[in-house]
Every structure is written in structure tokens, then in C-alpha cells.
Amino acid sequence: MAAQTAYSAEELRYLNMLARQYPTVQAASAEIINLQAILNLPKGTEHFISDVHGEYEAFLHILNSCSGVVKEKVDELFLTRLTQAERSQLATLIYYPREKLERIRRDTDNLQEWYRITLYQLVELCRLVTAKYSRSKVRKALPKDYSYIIEELLHTHREEIDKRDYFENIINAIIDTDQAPGFIEAVCGLIKRMAVDHLHIVGDIFDRGPRADIIMDSLLNYHSVDVQWGNHDILWMGAASGSRTLVATVLANSIHYNNLEVVETGYGISLRPLSVFANEVYRDCEVGRFAVKLTGDDAVAYTEKDKLLSARMHKAITFILFKLEGQKILRHPEYGMEDRLLLDKIDYANRSITIGGVTYPLEDCDFPTVDPADPYALTAEEEAVINQLTTSFRLSEKLQRHIRFLYTKGSIYKVYNGNLLFHGCIPMTPEGELMTFTIGGKARKGREFLDYADTAARKAYYQEPGSPERQDSMDFLWWLWAGRNSPIFGRDRMTTFERRLIKDESSWTEPKNAYYTLYNDPEVCAALLREFQLEGPHCHIINGHVPVKARKGESPIKGGGKLIVIDGGFCKAYQPTSGIAGYTLIYNSRCMRIAAHQPFAGRKNAIENNLDIDSTTTVFERMDARMKVAETDMGRQIQERIDGLQELLKAYTSGEVAEDHSRRGN
């Protein structure tokens, strides 16, 4: 009889739970073999995207093309067999199968033959992109309606003489039963699904561009994704949580950039309370400084009456915002932002204001709702308007669904496969020390403060509505959005007041945290990585938030290769400054490479003319050997599972856990 191994009560409970899944030696051994095989597969491809800012067409194209990975696979397989035009059409079909099929059905003479050739090509390509995954993983990813047929085609090679007829008969049957369009769409989806194993969104899904809600819908359906909250995401999270200040901020931004489609059409939020209030209270006011930014067709389509109403609404909500921000600063002296209390500093007699010891003329002093004796108090009408608008944000079912997703899949930062991902910065002093914050009753810095911020951000949404804890956490969300040296904002101050009311642009400056200078130093980056228990040649900080000025020769790679800035540059307003449409990052089993993208010409143009985004990909780090699953976070979890199963085998052998052969077939 084998000697018994002494297990603690807790260990025995774990082993008995494991035994319910693997009730025999044979079952546990088979699973160990399966998991060991998975550990030796190549690491899956990770795709990093940041700062998409509502530009849904460009985002969806980058997502569909996997930042050029799909086109590379097409070229790899068909470079000598298809012309460049044919390869481009095949890639576009994979990106937009439904829309492209409609055009092809309309323009192709011999559609049956086209289906046959295309099905062969797609199956071959699908075989290539699924090759590095286990059959089990591929099987789980198969589209439900065609799973059996696709699996048969993937593992039946037309070149095998004995199975050629079988393979060709399946293809013919798909065409003869009019299933080719649906089957092609399903296989194209599988190719995109297997080309990227995991997607990272490094912040700022919302604002600037037209339809962040469409981007959110696509992420809800994505197979594997995480999000690091950006300042614009925090803004919408706070608005959805019921923060009146952040509701006012969302609307002020959306009106200023003429980006109300996402608010009204995307989320069904009516702005009628604001428009009625603005037209009544600000009818005879100066609103020139609050003119809305109009570009393209909107600049022609907007009448003077439309422009005037938008400016009134912009001014009305902006002053509600200034008051609510002031209330937060007064409520939270620990934020250290008393110098941003500006409404009480206005010199109405001289139409000026003194900020930081400098006196500036004010372009506008016509503030009908501001009481100089109590400047941060809302009028009764303002209270009613902002309460109605906040209720609309809270009751938007689609917005709430999207924000719940952000809370479920998102966080302030993430450590994943040796990389540290965050949107803004790790706040630092000019001397290179981690900046300390005394918020929440305790001094914290670095990772400890980011962990605190993550927890507080969640309380703003999940604590009981109306509770002091929820109100305090909603105030903290505002601090994350605009607070001095917030890890997501990363600046000394937000100068909305100055930009709206002061002509002198020197007052508009928003000094960046010292982090954005210090991160050029490899030693600083290495120290920051160590703060998060990361150390080694293939550990990096992956950062969004600040556009890279490629036009001026700035590189997205900082700190001697330890830090990569991947601000997506999707926002069209930033592109003249950056010179490109930003960067994305691809990390596969062989290398890390960064893709620099030119502006997207539009979905319609891409579908009609097979035009891809013009991108340049640069490999900046190669692995010493092809990286395997065993070296990833998932691999470490699998190894823990293997270790547990090996202990279970010992327990079966020693008799401390009994096999259950009656459940062998389960």
C-alpha cells in the first residue's frame, strides 16, 4: 500500500472539488496531457488600440484589419498566386463581408465560380490563422450555424487524394444550397477572431468623434477585451453614475465640438430642457466666445439661428459646470485646487480677472445666472435643468449597458503578460519621485494610489444612490477627470474657464505632470515597472493619452524602448498636429511591432475601392525564441492547474481521495 501524503483540510477540500471534474486517474491524466500541450503552443496575438475618441469608422476598420495583420496573412499565403488587386479585394471581403458580397453579387458574371474560388481561399487562410491554436480553442470560436462544416474543412485537405472528393463536395453543397454568402461571412468572422487573441483598449473611447456608442456596441461583442479607463471614459462613467458636474461637462464638450449625435441619437438623451432654458435666460446675452466649432457639411448646413441657439446652450451649460466644479472644490479641500475657484475672482467693474498673480481682461462679463455675492450657487432654473438632464443620463438603458461593460472589463491600469498598461501617467514630482496624494484620509502614491482610485471609481457607480459614499466617489471621478496631477488627466489644471473667457492664450496653458518628461529616461521607466512587480527585458509601459508629434520627428518609443505611446490619433482634430492618424501596437509570439497609420478615407471608399488604411509597421523588439503560452499569464494559470491535477493523481494513488469510476464518462 502506498504511503499517504499529509494534506491539510483546505488542500483536501480543493482536491475533492477537483475530483468532481476529474473523477478518475485516467481523466486527470488526460487533462494534464491536454494542458501541457497547450503550454507549448505559440502565444496568441495581442492588439493594443488607444484614444479612438468616437471615430467609429476608423476604429472598426483597424479592428477588422487587426492593424494590418489580416492583410499580412493574405499576402503571406497568396503573394505568388494572386495579383495585388485580388489580394486587396480578398482582404476587404474579410473586413466587410456583408457589404462587399452585395457589390460582388451585383458586379460578377459567374457568381458560382467566384464563390468556389473564394471559399477555397478563405478556408486556406482560416487554416493558416488557426494553426497555432488548439483544436479545442478553435472549436469554441466557431460560428454556431456552420461549426461542423468549418471544422471539417479546416481538417480536411483538398490536396489529400483520398479526401479531395469529400472536400469539394462540401464546397459544392454550400454553393448549391445558397449558403455561400452566410458561410463566407462566418469564415471571415472566424479569420478576424483568430488573427487577434486579445484586444486592449488603452483609454478614451468617448468624445470628439461622432459615435462612441457604435464603438461600444462592437466591444460588447468582441471575444476577448480589456479597457484601461481614459479621462474621457471616466467623464462618461461619472455622468452615467449621476454626477451632475460630469453631465454638465459631457454636454459642454459635446456642444462645443458639435458632437451631439452620440448624446441624442446614440443614447436617446433629449436636450430640450437645456435649449428652452438657454433661449429664455441667455436670449439677450453676449455669446460670441461660446460659438460652436463647425466643420465640413455642418459649417454650411447650420443656419444663423442654429448657431445662435448652440452658442446659448453652450454658455448656459458651461456656467452650470463652473458652479458645480466650484462646489466640489469647496467640498474637498484635500484636492488642493482652491486656486481654480475663479467665479468669485471676477472684477466686473474692470471686466477682468486675476489668476496666479496675473490680471487678464475678460472678453465676456455677461453672466445672468451668476450672483457675485454667492457665485457658486445654482439658480432654481439651473437646478431644474441639470437635474432633468442627469436623470436622462441615468435612465438611458443603452448608456447604462455600455458603462456597466466599462466597469466590468475596465480598470485604471492593467498588468498583462509582462506589460503595464494605463492611459494617463503615474504622477511624479520633478525630482523623479512618485507623487503622494492625501485623498481618502491616507497618504498614497504609485500603485497604492492607483488601486485606491480604481476602488473609488467603482463606488461611484455601485454604491447606494444618494448615499454619502456614492456622492464622495462621484466627486472623486470629477477629480480623476480634471484634478491636479490626476493619474488619468496628468496635468496641473484644466483651463476651460480661461479658454472661454480670456483672449490671451498664455492663460490657456495646462502644464503636464513631470512624468511626461521623465519617461524618456530608461531608469525611470524601469523603476515604474518595478513598482508593479515587473522586471526583465520584455517588460514595457504601454501608454495612451498624449498624441505623438510625428510631424516634428517625435518617436512613440520612449525610455530606451521601455515605454510605448500608442495614442491612436483617431481624432481628426489632432491629426494636423501629429501629422499622422496615430499608432497601434501588435504583440505576437515573435515580436512587438508598432503600426503608424495615415488618416482613414472612409468605410464607403474602403469597400468600393478596396482601399486599406495606409500604415507603416516597425518591429522594435524581437523575442529571443518564439514565445509560448507557458510564458504568459494564462500559461502560469494553466501550470497551477497542472500542479493541482498532479497532486490529485498523488491523492488517488495514496487513497486520500477516492476515484469515482461511476462518473468516468462525465
Disulfide bonds with the S-S distance in Angstrom:
none
